[in-house]
């Protein structure tokens, strides 16, 4: 009868491609959102830098692990959903007669422009990201725990109001800019300072000055500076006069391993990030 015919028509409709597509679309709306992000890097330094990118263990790789970024140039890198990893800028890079590529600061040991899974040799200013992490939030920071080589800033795009990174201390878990705007190489304590001649690349520093500032952990290797051994927890590893040098200059950046409360920032997943090396205030 009519009921049987109606049922047959519904069954035929459910088998047609359009109906299947609509069903799949409805299912997609029920699934948790998987957000990706775009990083836009701009080089405001008066010289070329070579960004390095390292994906965390178990994280999908990015389309590049290193490239040259000339003065005034910008480049974009898309990160897949739930990506985590580090980014930094290498400086004073050159190829030797054999074609081996090395950098005075931030070298990743690959011998080429692509880092291919190599991390930054300290000292280097690091950016750390975990996208679409706990609670559907992005987590990010700028770290001076491994030392410093140049100023940089991360500004979230579209994830909430961004405040200037030099405007104060703790984030309180807010979505705002973070970074280190100050050129610390000139002010670096003498026992932490790295000069170009000591890096072995033969590249000259701009103006002939220091090229990086080491962390106390790298410079001295003692557990109280490295937050290791008996100092491997936040109760025993405290700020030092050396870490305070970094913190006073760059209050939103990590200055030692347990600096979380003032140095980790969060935005809703799906936020994009603008990264500037040598922001205009430090040119």
PyMOL commands that set and color helices and strands:
alter all, ss='L'
color gray80, all
select helices_A, chain A and resi 2-15+17-30+134-136+196-198+206-208+216-220+223-226+229-231+241-249+260-263+280-282
alter helices_A, ss='H'
color red, helices_A
select strands_A, chain A and resi 37-43+50-55+74-79+84-95+101-105+126-130+137-143+152-157+178-180+193-195+210-213+265-268+272-277
alter strands_A, ss='S'
color yellow, strands_A
deselect
rebuild
show_as cartoon
